[in-house]
């Protein structure tokens, strides 16, 4: 088998990389182009504009009959930013060197999208007995917030899909699980004053720090409890990643803010863990703060949340994918995907399987091996052929 992808897939990847679809920007130019490509081949396309963002949309495209069970191929169109990264190649212009393709999103996950679009002409020529649905989302990098309408499309199909394949980079290994996540922003309001009289005021940093220690204590407890050895680390985790407050040392800080997250294996519930943190704030910290100043407060604001994926190793979709991919290795990953939304929101058996390595995601000079694209094209050819009459 050749280690180089087809000219169609390379051309599609070049076009996709040329669209700067950083999550803070519009993805409509990419969606316009993908919709034209699919429509010209006879696909039935539905554009799903973002409810509160006029510059963004998702795309659902179906090849084949709509009233029988088929496959969903899911991917996101947005990328992380390049600002502050030391790139040696233009991030929004495809560069090929020594069998690798460089550019922002090549690995995460425009390489997958390119394979889907590049192989679409072959799919369109087949007499399909089962459909293949392409589900392209937005804002995955902002917490999987742009796939809800696609999940609704899947849920409304007259025949439930055989399975959903999320094309995040796994080196074509079959990923049967990833952790769930809930992320929350916390705003602590105290009362300002001169540090020489600090006990008379509510120090926002002090109470925020006590809450952070409580979150970290939960993390240490999680590390001693439920374990899933397929994960690294094999347990649920707690993390505080952003914190800011105060203006200068001789002033009691009025404001302090931080962001935290829980990433949980199937045995733990991230919503319950967040509720535990809120309960500690509301029952212990806030009463102590308001004993000094009735206006003091702690406010929690959800940032992002997505469910985990948990597919049994003996599920039919795993057996089917093992035959189609030719890879018997199953894994679980720590990073999140939109797969849990399809699995839990639409009841579709789900696997994460895509070209490229997650080690190349979000880094400067992001790349994907051409051999990975070629292998994924071969997998798609087998998948499409399994849907023919």
C-alpha positions, 0 to 999 in steps of 0.5 A: 500500500502506498504511504502517500494519500490520494491527490484528491485528499491532499487538495482537500487538505490544502483547501481546508488549511487555507481557511483560518477557522480558529474557534474565535473566528467564523467557519462559514467559508469552510462550510460553504466549500464543503457543502458545495463539494458534497452537494455536487456529488449528490449528497443531501446537505443540511446547514445548521447555523449557530443559534447565537453566532451568525458567523458559524454553522455545522453541516450534516451531509448524507450519501445514500438512503436516509431510512435505513441504518448507516454510519456517522462520521463526525469531525470539528472544523475549528482549530486552536490559535497560533498566536504565541507559538513559534512556527517555522512554516505558514500555519494556514498554508499547507506545507509538505516535507519528507512525507509530512503535511504541516499546517494548523489543523492538519492533525486536529482534525482537518486531516480527517475532514480531508480524507472524508471530502477527498474520498466522497467522489468514490462514495458517490459512485457506489450503489449504497444500501446503507447511508454514510452521514458526515457531521461537521461541527464548530466550537469543539475546541471551546468545550464541544459546544457546537455539536448539539444540532448535529446530535439532534439530526442523528436522533431524528433519523428514522433508523438509528445509525450502526455507529458514530466514528469520531475522527480525532487523531488516534493513529487509527487505534480504536478508542472505546473510551474517554473521560467526561469533563466539567469546567467552571469559573469561580468569582470571589468577591470580598471587601477592600481595605488597608492590609494593616487592618486586614482582619476587618475585611474579607480577603477574596484571595484567602477564601478562593485559596481555601476553595482551591485547596478543597478542590485539590483535596477532592483530586487526591481522594479521587486518586485513591478511589475508582481506577480504570487501568486503560487510562493514564492517569487511571483515575478521575482528576481535579485541576485548577488552571487559571487564577488571578486577583489582587492589585498590590500587597498593602491592599486587601483584595476585593476580587479573586477568580479562578477556573477549575475542572474535573475529568472523570472516568465512568465510575465518577460523576463530574456534576456531583463533584462540582456540586460538592465544591459549591456546597462547601462554598455555600455552607462553609465559606460564604457564611464566614465571609458574610459574618464580616461583610454581608455583600461578600459572595462566591459565584460559580459559572459553568464554562464547558461540559461534555460527557465521556465515551464508554463503549464495551470492548465486546460491542458490535461496533468494536467488532465491526471496526476491528474488521474494517480498520484491521487493528485489534488494539483498543485504547482509552484516551484522556482528551475529550471529544464530541463522541459522548454527545452522540453516544449519550445524546442520541444513543449511538454506539461510538468509537474514536478513530482517526489519522494522526497522533494527538501528540501533534495537536495544538503545537507549533508546526503541527503535522500529520504523516502522509502515511496516516492519511493513506491508511485512513483513506483505505479504511474509508474505502472499506467502510464505504464498500460495506455500505454498498448493495 
